[in-house]
Amino acid sequence: MLNGERVIQRPLRWGLVGGGRTSQVGYKHRTGALRDNTAYTLVCGAFDVDAARGRDFGINIGVDGERCYPDYRTLIGEEARRPDGVEVVTVATPNHTHFEITKACLMAGLHVICEKPLFFKMEECREIERLAGDKGLIVGVAYSYSAFPMLLQMRAMVAKGVLGDIRIVDLCYIHGFNSADDSNASEAQRWRTNPATSGPTFVLGDLSTHTYYMSQMVLPHMKVTRLLCDRQSFIKSRAPLEDNAYVLFHYDNGAVGRLWCSSVCAGSMDSQTIRIVGSQGSLIWRDAHPNELWYEVQGRPVQLMSHGMPYLDELSLGSDRMGALHAEGLGDSWSNVYLRLAQAIDAKRRGDQAALDGLIYPGLKDGAEGVRWIENCVRSADAGSVWVDFH
């Protein structure tokens, strides 16, 4: 069980690009990183495209006004001159800026934690992978749902063969918060439905990459080989960006999968569901009830497993924060992701490859896999919703 004790030698000096007053994710990043005050210390930021508003915000959350910068370039340059300069930067900005900011940070010798989807193109992923490798730096991705203890329990049970041969993967991430048009949308919402800032997708990039990564984290031994994507723009002003999509896919072991992502499921608060079906049993996890895992075996009563209980695998218990009887939430998963990334950065700096290999965290290869997922979905949909090889 995690209790906030130090797991790295000292807190990392951390900065935030974006994530200011009008951001939908900035507070989540800060609470995730700072939950364990032994992992990160927020020392600087370029919080807003409006420099004055960003500086005012930074001061109000306790950052030294001299280290509240008007843009990321100034942040990188000024922090490089300081003996106590920033070491790792989170990029919490609109999608179209991720590549240039990440590249600039890596060039300056800074580790990066970036929002998803990571970039627009696989060529960008490959360039960043080469640069990060040359510099010996970590690039993490904010797949913030992925560190719930019961998801890790799913991974452990699959790895132990409890379900038998995996046959079916059923994924869903839906809500209804974009059922109306965008005339009254917030600033943070408007950029998500603009191709110039969002990229080639809306919900496939904004929602489905989360769920796809989580399925890959649970099933690391299985790889998608083919897929078919059908996407719709029910709010016509969003076209060509989709607000609803269905994806069918095949795995290399013969299993099949499907994913539904939607932000126009009017009235829905369902959010994410992951069902893994094997030859001997099934597992179901819902982020609306993240502390529970349903285990079904044919001909037996359904078992409802709860977080923090001693019958769970150590992989799950090692990421538990509240203990049994006390509910954990999304903030705990964010904190787990940030803590694992801090450990990865620390291991990288120390040259401890064994420790790095033993960590489960969303890294650059996982972010690139999300970009590959988006590219193939768009390619299939734009070709008339046809089957395509996943490459």
N, C-alpha and C positions, 0 to 999 in steps of 0.2 A: 504494500500500500504506500502511495506517495504521501509525504507529509511536509514537503517544502524544504527539507534539509538540503544542504549543498551537494550537488552532483558533479559540478565542475569547480575548478580551483577558485575562480572569482567571477562575478557577473560580467557579461559582455557589454561593452559600451554600444548602445543601440540608437539608431535614428529612424525616423519615419518620413517618407515622402508621400504626400497625400494624407488621407485619413483625418482631415480637419473637421470643422464644425458641421458641415453639411454632408459629410460622408456617411454612408450606410454601414461601413465596416471598420472605421477607424477605432471606435471604442472597443470593438471586439478584439482587434489586434492588440490594443494597449492592455486590456485586461488579461488577454492570453499570455502576452510576454511578461507582464509584471506580476502575475499571480504568485509565482515563486520569485521573490525578490533576490534570490541567490543566483538567478539565471541571466537577467538582463537589467540594465539601468538605462532609462530613456534620457539621453544627453542632448539631443538636437532634433531638428525637424525642418522640412519645407512643407508645411501642412496644407497649403492652399494656393490655387492659382492667383487669388487676391492676396498679395503679400501682406497688406495691413491686417486683413482679417486673419490670415494665418499666424502672424506674429501675436496678435491679441489672443488668439486661441491657445497658442503654445504657452504663453505666459500664464494663462488661466489654468493650465494643467500642470504647471510647476516647472516648465523648461526655462532656463536662463534666456532672457530676451536677446542677448547677443548671439545665441545659438539657434534662433528662430530665423531661418533664411528665406529669401524671396523665391528661390527655385533650387532644384536639385544640383545644378552645376555649381552654384555658389556654395551650397552645403559641402559638396565634395572638395572644392578648392580650399575653403576656409578650415574645414576639419583636418585636412592633410597637414596644415601648418601647426597644429596643436600637438603637444606631447601626449595629451589625453584624448586624442581625436576618436571619432566614431569608428567602430570595427565591423558592424553588421547593419545593413539598411533594409527596411521593409518597404516594398513598392506597393502602395495601396492607391493606385491611380487608375484612370480609365484604360481599357485594354490596349488602345493604340500607342500608348506611351511605354508599355512594359519593356519592350526590347531595347529601346535607346537608353532608358534609365538603368536597366540591368547591366547593359554593356559598359556604360560609363562607370558604374560602381565597381565592376570587376576590373576594369582597366586601372582604377585607383587602388586596387588591392583590398577591396571590401567584400565580405560575404553578403549574400542577398537572400531575402525571403520575399517572394513575389506573389501577388494575387493571381488567380486563375481567370480565364485561360492564360497560360504562360505567355505565348506569342501568337502571331497569326499564321506563320508558315514553318514547316519543318526545316527549311534552310536556315531560318533564324535560330531554331533550337540547336542545330548542328554547329553553327558558329559559336553560340554561347557555350556549348559543351566543350568545344576545343579551347576556348578562352579560359573557362573555369579550370579545365585540366592543366593548362599551361601555368596558370597562376596558383594552382593548389587551393582553390576556394570552393566553398559550398554554395549551391543555389537550392533553396527550399521553395516549396509551393504551398500556398495557403489552402490546402484541402482540409478544412477545419473540422469537418464531421468525422474524420477518419480515425480518431484516437479514442472513441468511446470504448470502455472496457469490454462491452458485450460484442462489439465487432471483432475485437481481438480474440474473444472466446470462439467466435465463428471460425476464425482462421485456424486456431489451435485444433478445433474438432475436425475440420476438414483435413488438416495435416495428419492427424492421427488415424484417418480412415473411418471415422465414426459413421459417416454418411454413405460409405461405399463409393462406387464410381459416380462421379458427378455427371448428371444428365441434363439438367435444366437450370438456367439462371434467369430469374425474373426480377427486373429492376423498375423502379418508379420514383419520379420526383415531380410532384405536381402541387400547384396552389392556384388560387383564383385572383390574385392581387392585381393582375393586368387585364382583367376581363373587360374593362371599359377602355375607351380610347385614351390617348396620351395628352389630351388638352389640358388636364390639370395635374400632369405628372410632375414629380419633384425633379430638381436638377440632377440628382443622382440616378433617377430613372430614365431621364430623357437621353442621356448618352448611351444607355444600353440598347436603345432601339434605333440608333443612328449608325448605319454601316461604316461611316468615316471614323467613328470612335469605338464601336463595338466589335468591328470586324465582320466576318462572313456569316455569323450566326447571332441569335439572341439566346433562346433557352437551351439550345444544344451546348453552347459555351458556358452560359451562366449557371445552368442547373445540371445538365447531364454529365459534365466532366467530373463533378463531385461524385456522383453515384457510380460512374464507370471506374474511377480510381478506387473507390471503396471495394468494388467487386474484384478488381485486380489485386488489391491488398489481401482480401480474403482468399483469393484463388491464384496465388502467384505462379502455380505450375501450369496454368491454362492460358492460352493465347488465342485471340480472335483471328480467324483466317479470312472470313467473308462477312459482308453485311449488306443490308438493304435499308435505306432511310427514306421515309415519307414525311415531309414537313409542310406545315400550313401557316399562313398569315391571316388569322381570322380578323384581326384589326388591320384593314387593308393598308393603312398609312405606314405600317411597319414593314411591308414588303420591300425588298426580298427577304428580310429577316423574319424567321419563324417565331410564333408564340406557342406553337404546339408541334410535337414531332413524335413519330414512332420509329423505332429501329429494331430490326431483326438481325441476329448474328449467329455465326457458327464458330465453334472452337476447334482447336487442333486435336482434341481427344474425342471428337464426335458429339460433344454436348451442344445444345442449342440455347439461345438466349433472346430476350426481348427487353426493350426499355421504352417507357412512355415518359416524356417530359413535357410539361405544360405550365404556363402561367395564366391560362384562361379557363381553368376548371372552376367555374363560378361557384363561390361559396365554400370551396375546399380549403381545409387547413391540414390536409393529410401529410403533406411534405413527402419524406422518403420512405420507401419500403424495399428491403432486399430479401429475396427468397432463394435459397439454394436447395435444389432437389437432387438427391442421390439415389442409388439403387437400394439403399437400406433405410433411408430416412431423410427428413427435411429440416431446415432451419429457417426461421423468419425473424427479421429484426426491423423495427419501425422507429424512426427518430422521434416520433411523437411519444413513444414509450421507450426511451433509449436504455433504460435500466433493466429491460426484460428481453429474453431470447426464448422464442418458442421452438421446442424440439419435438418433432413428430416422427413416430415410428409406426409403420403399418400394423394395425391390429392391437395397438397399445394406447392407453390414455395419453393425451398431449401433456408434455412436461413444460412447465413455465419456470425458466431459470432466472434468477435475480442476481444483480451485480453484488460484488463484495462477499459472496458466500464461499466457504472453504472448499466446496465441491468443484469450483471453477479452476481452470488452468492458471498456472502462474503468470502466463502471458497477459491474461485478463486482470488478475489481482494486482500485478505490478503497475498497472495504470489506473487503479481505483483510487479515488481521492476522498470520498465521503464515508465509505464503509457501508455495510448492509443496513437497511432501514432508513437511510438518508439519501434522498434523490440526488443524482448527478445530472448535469445539464450540458448545454452546448459550450458554456464558458469553460467547463472542465476539459472538454475535448480540445478546444482552442489551446488551453494551457498545456495539455499533453503534447500537442503538435509543436508548440514553441519550445518546450523543454527538450524534446527529442532533437530538435534542430540545434539547440544550444550544445547538447552533448555531441552532435555530429561535428559542429564547428570546432569544439574543443578537441575532439579526437583528431580532426584533420590538422589542426595546428600542432598537435603533439606528435603527429606522424604515427598514430596508433591505428593501423588499418584493421586489426582484429576487432577493436572496439567499434569502429565505424561500420564494419560489416555486420556486427551483431545488432545494430539499431534498425528499427522499423520507423521510417519517416518519409514524407512525400518530398522527393528530391527532384533533381533536374530531369532524370530519365522518366520519372512519373509525369512531370509536367509536359515533357515532349510527347509522351504517349497520349496525353489528353489532346494535344494539338493534332496528332496523327488521327485520333478518333474524330475530331471535328472535320478535318480535311476529307476523310473518307465518307463521312455522313453527307457533307455538302456535295461531293462528287457523285454519290449515288442519287441524292435527291434531285440535283440539277440535270442528271441524265434521264430523268423520268421515273425515279424511284425503282432503280434496278439493282440487282445483286452486283457487287464489285468485290474484287480481291482486296483484302486489307493490307495496304502497303504504305 
